[in-house]
Amino acid sequence: MPLRCRDISALPGLEAIEVRGGGAALDNAIRWPYVAENRAFTRWVRGGELVFVTGISRHRTPFNLAESLNEGIQCGIAGLVILTGEAYIGQLPPMLAQTADDIGLPLFEQPYSLPMVQVTETISRAIVRSEREAEAAEAASLAAAISAILGPDLLNALLDRYVPADLMAALSEHHGLIDAWLRQRGNQRAMADSLGCHRNTVRDRLRRLEHALADSQGGVDSFSTLVLAHLLRDIEPASNAESINNRETTWIGK
């Protein structure tokens, strides 16, 4: 699932960012955070950004902030965050919330006391994490489709034929590690968090797996074979797996 506007205030450390308008569009997906320093930002965004307006480099009037909302709709941003505090934009003009509701663009208020580096880093990490999870889900869906088409008997026969016994043993021993590697795209810190252990433990377990693969009968493709076997063996068939299998069995047999 992509990171959406409704998820922002639930991210650790970002609880102070509050929705002020445009609630009907909180399912907008966020592609990346962008801090707007210029009066207009159309030239600098590509769509899907969560745009932050600080007021630091340019004075922002209520009219200009309303213009930013309309500009955001025109260039397809995900939402607009306005920083408020005594130094620059003192408070959120009341008319902005109604404007955000009318045009359907999420509007957030963020206190200046919340450091922008913390905000953008937290959001960026959440976006990367959601992309990794989506990619892992896509791989799992493909494996589920293959598993459904082949059926359990043919699938097990193929695994027995092409996956050496020592690789299957490694798969059983390192199942959780391989799953974490897939979901976190090899990021050892993220793997450690998901496994509930120290990063050094992940590094040691990966080293043991590497040694096991080096001694395997699977050759240079041992790791690829191991990952494919992991996906195919552990995927639960989709609800329509039986119908898919029935449609494809005749074609496979030809």
N, C-alpha and C positions, 0 to 999 in steps of 0.2 A: 504494500500500500504506500502511495506517495505521502509525503508530509503535507498536511493541509492546514489552512489558517486556523481552524478550530483546535489544532494540536499545540499551538504556540504557548499558551499560558500554562499548559500541562508539562512543558519541558522543565527539567531541573534548573532552578535558579531564575526562571523567567515568569514566575507567578505574578510579579508586579505589572506585567503587561496586560492591559485589560481591553476587552472589546467595547467600543463606544458606538458602533453603527454598522450597518451592512450585514446584519446577522444572517440574512437569508442566503448569503454567498460564502459562508464559512467553510464550505467544502472545496473551495478553490485550492488547487494543488500549488505548492510553492516550489519553484525550480531553483531559486537561489536568493540570498539577501543582497540588497543593494542600497547603499547610503547615498542619497541624492544631495549633492552640494550646489548644483546649479538651480536657477529658478525653474527651468523646465528640464525634464529628464527623458523625453521621448527618444532622443538620439542615442541614449546610453543604455537602453533596456531592449530586450528581445521578446518579452512576454513571460509571464509566470513568476516574476520577481516579487518578493516582499520588500517594498520600498520604504526606507526610513528617511524622514525629514527632521533635521536637527535644528535648523535655524541659526546654526553657528556662523556660517560664511555669508548668509544673506538674510536680511530682515524679512520676516514672513507676516503678512497681514492676513486677517480672516478671509479676505477675498482671494488672496493668492493661495491659501490652503484649500479653499473650495475649488480653485482652478486645478490644483494638484489631483484632487479626487476625480474630476472630469477627465483630466489628461490620463490618469491611471486607467480609467475605463477604456479610453480610446486606444491605448497601446497594450492592453491586455495584461496588466500586472495582476498578481494574486491578491494583494492588499496593500494598504498604506498605514504606516506607523508614524505617529507624530510624537516627538519627545517634548515634554513639558517640564517647566521648572522656572525658578526666578530669573535665571540668567538670560534666556533667549525667548522662547515661546512660553509666556507666563502660564496660560491655561488654554484648554481646548475651547475654541469658540462654540457656543451651544448649537448654532445652525449647522455645523459640520455633521453631527450625528444624523440629522434629518436628511441632509444631502446624501450621505452614504447609504441610508436606507432607500432613498428614492432611486438612486442609480444602481444599487446592488453591488457595492464594493466594500469589503470588510475594512473597517477603520479601527485602529488600535491607538491607545495612549500608553506611552512609556515614560517613566520618570527619568530625569537626567542623572539621578543618582545611580542608576543601573548602567554599568560600563558597557559601551557599545562593543568592545572587543569580546566581552563575555557573551553578549547576545548573538553576535554574528558567528562566533565560533560554535556555540551550542546549536544554533540552527543549521549551520553548515554540516556539522557532524551528524545531526539527525537526518538531514537529506541524504548524505552518503550512506548512512545505515539503512534507510528505507530503500535506496536503490539496490544495495546488496541483497536485501531480503527479497526484493522483487525478482532479481536475477536468479536467486536460488529457487524461488517458487516456480519460475519459468522452466528451469532445468528439471525440477521435480515433476512438473506437468508433462513435459516431454517424456520423461521416464515412465510416468503413469500411463501415457498413451501407448508407448511401446509395450509395456507390460500387459495392458489390456488386449492389444492386438495379438500378441504372441500366445497369451494364455499361460497359466502356471506350469503346465507340463513341459511345453516347448521352451519356455524361459529357463526352467531349472536344467533342462537338458543342455541348453547353450552355455549356461554358467558352468556346469560340470565339465563341458568339453573345452571351453576356452579360458577358464580361470583356474590356474594351478592350485593344488591343495594348499600350498604354503601361502598363497595370496588370500585364499579364503580364511585361513587361520589368522593372518594379519588383519583381515577385515573384522573378524570377530573380536580380536583383542583391542583394536583401535577404532571401533565403531563410533564412539562419541567424539573422538578427536577428529575423524574424517568429516563427520557431520558439522562440527564447529568450523572446520577449515572451509567447507563449502559455503556455509551461511555467512561467514565473516570475510570471505575472499582472501584468506591467508593472513589477515591482520592479527598478529599474535596477542596484542593487548586486548582486542575485542574478543578473541577466542578465550583468553584467560577469564574475562568478565563473564562470558556465557557459560563456561565450565566451572566457575566458582573456585579458581585456583590462581596461583601466581604465574606471571609470564615466564619465569624460569622453568616452571613445571611444564608448561606448554612446549617450550623450547627443547627440554629433555625428552619429552614424549615424541616430538617430531623427529628428533635425532634417532631414537630407537626405531621408529617406523622407517626412516631412511635406511638404516642398517638392514632391516628386515627385507626391504625392497631390493637392496643391492645384492642380497644373497638369493633372491627369488628366481624361480624358473621362468618368470614372465618376461624376462629380458628388458630392453630399454623402455618398453611401454607399460611397465609394471604399474606405475602410479595411475596412468590413465585407465588401465583395466580395473584397478582397484576402485577408483571413483565411480566408474560406470557400473560395476557390480554392486557397489553400495547403493546407488540410486535405484537400480532395477530390483534389487532384492528387497529393499525396505519400503517401496512405495505401495500404498494401499490403492487398489484399483478404484477408478472413478465409479460413480453410481451407475453409469451406462456402460460399464466395461463389458458386460455380457453381450449387449447388443453390438458393440463395436467388434468383439471377438467373432460373433456369428457372421457379421458382414464380411470380415476379412479372412476367415479360415479358408474359404474356397479359393480366394486369390492366392494365398500363401501356398496352397497345395498344388497350384499349377506350375 
